[in-house]
């Protein structure tokens, strides 16, 4: 999204910056004088003084006095095992796997002495305390190898982990963060940075629209949901303990049937953006088992995803290809409309309060100015008086509510799910290869009510009646890639599903002793499931 990150290969620091600051850092590689460099960059960072950046960078050992012995500086630091490592004990030796982002998977086998040093890194002892118990050259070599951005299994900290143990949120971010991104050389184009979206995260009056991404950039449908943007429904596409042995699609159909929200006879269903088709397949089967005749329509933008859906559903559905905000569908033509985890991919507009006539400390949005950006938001008097500066206006999501109003039949229901909250303005996700926003459900609720529709807000975990006693495996995309590589070594295939201890044990069987594998973290399933936070997914139920 236009930012770049510096990873310190000796300490493990991660620092976010803009490309121009990274280029200034590189200017020192030729031994340029500090004052000369600062003078050259004066005025190139707005009102900021380049010397302030130099002081910060020197304080983090990014810029080093040529007379210093950089290695001597590490002995005062405490080595802390980096988060999201994957490893396995093999007798007296430790085997590590890394798979950061889309980089190749690496396998690193420590010898017995290195394993003993690794075990001595308890998060509280300074390196200088270990000098008398282990070979000094091996300590330095191991630290340099494991801290490096290629591995990221170790971070150096001035404070012991015990300081943060009870309040991990107070720990410096780099101690619990990883660098999953592609390497970048200053002066070249930022990887994954699209000129069409330049400045989105920083400037006012910019557009976000992943439409072209979905039309053209998705080539491997399975990889899209296994690695790029895993959804909650994708993790729960198998019979799952948290859902009483039901899949996401089955459970959603069960709930709607139990609440009396699905009419008898023929049910006309529209799913907007159907992913790989798992929800559709299970919805159709469950509704048919309940005695309904199902006419299932999918509106899909991505040709690659539509192909995967057709392979899974065959003749059980029909497709309307195109942008949901532009396609023509029959008015009052559907009894059930599903928009599952796709609203965040709709267009949005980044605005300032001034763009809408809002004063810094007061409300009273100018409705005529708002109408220029979103007629639905203006005409339905969506409240924007509490907007931060700048903020994202969910123009596409408001249009979606408009279209749901047009397409929903009397007595019908629409279910809109997405990552977001009832009162929080949209936030831009920067970990994906395309822009995506969280959803302000309070504003969508207002828009639906403005059309005279009945609307209700629910947590998805409440809607689907999650068994909250379950534990979920906590991973990141990179961590799971590495874990899959470890499992593959013993001929175990780990599909990307929402693992509980029970499901993981069933999957690996007797081929892998999970007690020798780390780091396997388990959390309450509502708080963490793989890389997602289930309680942050919400649903808006809209009825006519």
N, C-alpha and C positions, 0 to 999 in steps of 0.2 A: 504493500500500500504506500510505497514511496520512502519508507524509513529503511535504514540499514542498521545492522548490529555488529559491534565489534566484540569478538571473543578473545580474551587474553589467554594464550596457550600455556602460560606458566602459572597463572593464578586462578583462572576459570572465571574471571569477571565477565559479565555480559552488559554492554552499554549500548543503549539505543541512541541514534543520532541521524542527522540528515547527511546525504552524500557529500555535501560541501565540507562539512567538518571532518569527515573521513579523509577527504583529499588533503585537508590541511595537515592531518596527522602524517600522511605519506610524504608531505613536503619535508619533514624532519629526517627522512631516511637518508638524505644526502648530507646530513650533518649541518643543516642550515642554522644560522644564528637565530636565537629565540626572538630577539627584538626585531630583526629584519623580517622574520616570518610573520610576526604579529603586525608589523607595519604594512606588509603586503596584503594581509587579509582584513585590515581595518576597513569597516564599512561594508564588507561582504556578508556579514551576518546580521544585517539590520543595525539596531542600536547596540547589540552585544559587543563587548570588548573581547577580542581574540585572546588576550592574555588571561582572562578568566577561564576560558576553555583550556588553555595551556596548563594553568595551575591545577584544574580538576584532573586532567589527563596525567599530569606528573604525580598527583596524589594517588592515582590508581596504577602507577608503574607502567602506563602506556607510553609515556615519554620518559626516558631515563638519561640521567647525566652520563656522558661517555666515560667518565672516570669511575663510575660505580661498577662493582661486581654484582651483576643482576642475580646470580645464583645465591650469593651470600644473603641476599635479602629474604629468601624464602624460609630460612631456619626459624625465624620468629613466628611463623604462621602455623596454624593448626590444620592438618589435612582432614577433610570431611568427605565421606562417601557421597558422591553425587546422586541425586534422585533419578529414578527411572533407569537404573542399571538392570541388566539381565545377566545372571551368572549361574554357574552350576559347579558344585564341588565334585572333583574327580580324585578321590583319595586325598592326598596331601596337597593337591594343586587346585587352583581356581581357574575356571574358564569363563571369559566374558564375551558377550555378544553386543555389538552396536549396529544400529541401522537408522541413522539420523536422517529424517525426511525421506528423500528419494535417493540418498547416497547408497553405494553398495554395502551389503552386510559384511561386517568384519567379525572375525573370531580371534580372540586373544587368550593364549594359554600362559599363565604365570608359572614360573618354576617354584620349587618348594620354598626357597628363601624369599622370593617376591611375595608368595602367598602369606608367609609369616609377617612380612612387613605390612601387607594389606590388612591383615587381622589386627595388627598393632595400631592402625589408624582408627582409633575409637571415637574420634570427634572431639576429644578433650585434651589430648596430649599435643604439645607443640613439637615440631620436627626436631628441634634441638634436644628435646628430652629422649628422642629415639636414637641419637647419634652413638650412644655408648652401648646399645644393644644390637645394632644392626650395621652392616657395612655401609659407610656413608655414600660411597659412589653408587651403590645399588639403590639407596633411598632416593638420591637425586634423579637417577635414571628412571626409576619407577614413577616418581612424581611427575616428571616431564612427560612421560609416556601416557599416564592415565589422566592427567589434567587436559591434555591437548584436545582441541576441538574435534579431532577424529574419533576420540574415545569418550571423553566427558564423564569418566567414572570417578573423578576426584575433583574437589574444589578446595582452595586454600582460604582460610578465614582468620581474621585477627582475633575473633572472639570464639570461645568454645561453644559447641552446640548446646551444652547444658544451659546456657544463657537463654536460648530460644526454645528449649524443649517444651515448656508449658505454654509458650506463646509463639508458635511457629510462624504466625502471620507477621511477627516483628522481625523475622530473619531477613537479611538482605536478599532481594529477589534472585540474584544469581546463584545462591546456594541451593535453591530448589528448582531452578529453571534449566532448560536445555536449549541447544542451538540446532533446531531441525532444518535450518534453511540452507539453500544452495550457497556455495562460496562465491564471493564477489570481489573483483579487483577495482579499486577506485579509478575513476575516469572512464569506466565502461558502463553500459546500460545495466540498471538494477534488474537481476533475474526476476521474472514473474511480474514485473511492473509494467502495466499497460498504459501507453500514452493516453488512451481514451479516458482513463480514470485518474490522470495526474492531478495531485493536489486534493483528491477527495477528502482525505482525512484531516485536512488542515484549513482549507479556504471555504469561504461562504459562496453560495450560489453555484454549487457543483452538483452534477447528477450522478446517481449510482444506478446502473442498469446492467445486470448480468445476462441480459437476453441473448446477446451474441455468443457469450461463453457457452450457454446451454445449447445453442443451435449448432455450434461448430467445434467447440473445444473438447467435448466429451467423446472419446473414441472407444474406451473400454468401460462398458456399463458396470460390470462387477467390481472393477478396480475403483470406480468412482465412489461406491458406497462401502467397500471394504477398507479403503485407505484415505481418499480425499475428503469425503464429507459423510461420515457414518451417521445415520439417523437413529433415533430411539426405536422406531418401528423396525428398522433393519436388524438391530440387536435382538429384538424380540420376535423375529420371524419364525422361530422354532417353538414348540411347546415349552413353556417356561415356568419354573417354580413360582416366580413372583406373580404370575397370572393364573395360578391354579392349574398349571399344565396346559393352558391355552396359548395360542399365538396372539400377537398384537391385533391382527385383523379379526380373528375369531372372537377375542374378548370384546373388541369394540362393537361387533355385531351383536354379541350376547347382551351387552349393556343397553343398546338401543332397542332391542327386542323386549328386554325385561321392563324397560321404562314405557313401553307402548308407543315408541316413536317411529315404528315401521308399519305402514299400512298393510292390510291384508291384500291378497291377490297379487297383481303385478306391481313391482317396485322399480321405478326408473331412477337409476343411480348415476351420478356424475362424479368422477374423481379427477381432480385437477392436479396434474403432475404426479404420476403413479409410481415413480421410482423404478424398481425392478419388477413390480407387479405382485409382490407377495401379499400385500394388504388386499388388493383386488381379488386375488385367487381365494383367500380365506373368507372375505366378506361374501363373495358369491356362493361359496359352498355352504356357509353357515346360514345365510338367508334362505337358500333352497331347502336345506334340512328343516327349516322352520315352516316350510310350506309355501314360500313366496316364489313367484315367477320373477326372475331378475333380468332387467334390461340394463346392461352396464356400459356406460360411455366413459372413455378416457380422453381428456384433453391434454396433449403432450407437446412440449416444445422441442425436446431433444430427439433427433432421429435414432441415436444409439440406444437411448433408454426405451423408445417405442419398440425397437426390434427385440430387446430383452423381454418386454412385456408381452409381445405377440408370441414369442417362443413359450412363455409360461402359461398364457391364457388361451391361446388358440382362438376358437370361435366363440368363446364365452364373453367377449367384449367387442366393441367397435371403437374406432379411434377418430378423433378430430385433431389433426396436426396444426399447431400454431400457438401463438401467444394468447393466453387466456384473456388478456385485456383487449384482444382484437378479434377473436373468433366470433362467429355468429352461431348461436344455439337457440333452441325454441324457448320462447317466453313461457314461464310457468311450466316448464317441461320436465322438472325433476322433483322426485319425492325425497331424495337424499343426496346431499352434496358433500363431498369430502375434499378438504384442502389440508393435506397432511404434511406438515413440516416443509412448506414451500413458500409461505408468505414472505419470509425473509429474503427470498430471491427476487422479489418484485422490485420495480424501480422506486427510487426515493430521491428526495431533493434535500441537499444540505443548505440551510438558510441561517441568517442571523436574525435576531429580534428586530433589528432595524428594517429588514426586508418586509416585515409584516406590520410595521408601524408601532411596534411595541417599544416603550421606553425601558431603560435599564431596570428600573425598580417598580414598574407598574404593568397592569394588564391592558385590556381594551385593544385587542387585535383589530387591525383594519381589515374588515371582511372583504372589501373589494380587492385589496392586495392579495389576500389569501386565495380568493377565487381564481386569480391568475395562475396559481400553482395547483390548487385542488378545489374543484367546484363542490365535490362531495363534502370535504371538510368544512368549507365555508357555509354551504346551504344547510348542513346538519348541525351547525354551530358546535363543532368539535372544539373543546377547550384547549387553547395553546397559551393561555396567559402565564403559565408557570414554566414556559420553555426556557431551557438554558441557552447559552450563547457561545457558539452556534449550536444548532440542533438539526436532527433529521426529520423531515416531513414524509410520512409513509404514503406518498401519492399513489403508488401501485396498489397497496393494501386497501386504501379507501375505494379505489376503483373496483377492486375485487368484491367488496361489500355491496357496491352498486350493482354489480353483475349478479351476485347471489340473490339480491332482491328481485332482479328481473327473472332469474331462472327458477327460483324456488316455488313449487306448487303450493296451493292452499293445504294446510295441514302438514307440510313438509318440514324437514330439519336439515340444517347445514352444520358441519363440524369443522372448525378451523383450528388446527393445532400448530404450535410453533414455540421456539425458544423465546422467552420474554417475561414480562411482568405486567401487573395491572396498572401501575403508576409510573413506570420507569421509561424515560425516552429511549429510542433506539440507540444501540451501540454497534459500532462497526467491528466485525470480526476480522482480525488481521492474520489469522493462522491458516487461512485457506488460500487457494490459488485464484480466488475470485472474490469480489466484495459481497458481503452478506450482512444483513442487519438483524438485531433482535427486534421483537415486536412490542409496541405499547398497546396492550390489550384494552386498557381503559378507553383509549381513543377509538379503537375499533368497536367497542361496546357502544360508545356514544353514537357512532355513525350508524350502526345497525338500528338502534332505538330511534334515530332520526328518520328512518324509513318506515317507522311504525311496526318494526319486527320485534318479537320477543327475543331477548338475548340474555344469556347466562354465562358467567365466567367460572371455570373450574380448573384445578390442577389436573394434569393428565394422570398422575399417579392416583388421584382420587376417582377420576372418571373411570379408570380401568381397575379400581379396587386392588392396588398393589399390595402384596403381602410384604409389609415393611420389616418383618423379622428376618428377611433374607439378607445375605451379604453379597455384594457385587465386587468383581475384580476391577481394581483401579489401574488404568493404563493410560498411555498416550499413543498416538499413531506410531511413533518411532519405537516406543517400548514394545508394542504388540508385534511389530515387524520382527524385532530381535527375538521375542519370545517364540514366534512361529518358527524362526530359523533354528533355535535351540531344539524345539520339539521335532522338527523335520529330521534332525540328525539321528533320532531314534525311530524314524518312520511314523511319526504322529502328525496328522494334519489338523491344525487348529483353525477352523472357520471363524470368521469375525462374528461372534454372537455374544450376548450378555452373560458372561460366565458367572455362575455361583460356584462355591467350592464343590458342590455336588456335580454340576455339569462339567467342570474342568476335570474332576477325578474320573468321571465316566468317559470323557473324551480320550484321555491319555491311557486309561486302563493300567495294565501292568508293565507298560513299555517305559514309563518314566516315573522315578521316585520324586514326587513333588517336594518332599522334605529336603532334597538336595538343591532345589531350584530357588533362586532369588532374583530380584525382589518381587515376591508376590504379595501385593497389598490388597487387603479386603476392607471394604467400608460398608456402611449401611447402604442398601441398594437405592434408597431414595436420594442419597447424597452423592454417590459415585457409582457409575456402571461403565466400565471400560473408560473411554475418554469423555463421557457425558455426565451431566448432573441432572438426573431425572426430575427432581422437584422444580427445576427451572423451566420445564416445559408446561405450557398452559393450553387450555382449550376454550374456545368461544362457541357456545351452542346457540344457533340462531334458528328461530321457528317463525313460521307464518301462521 
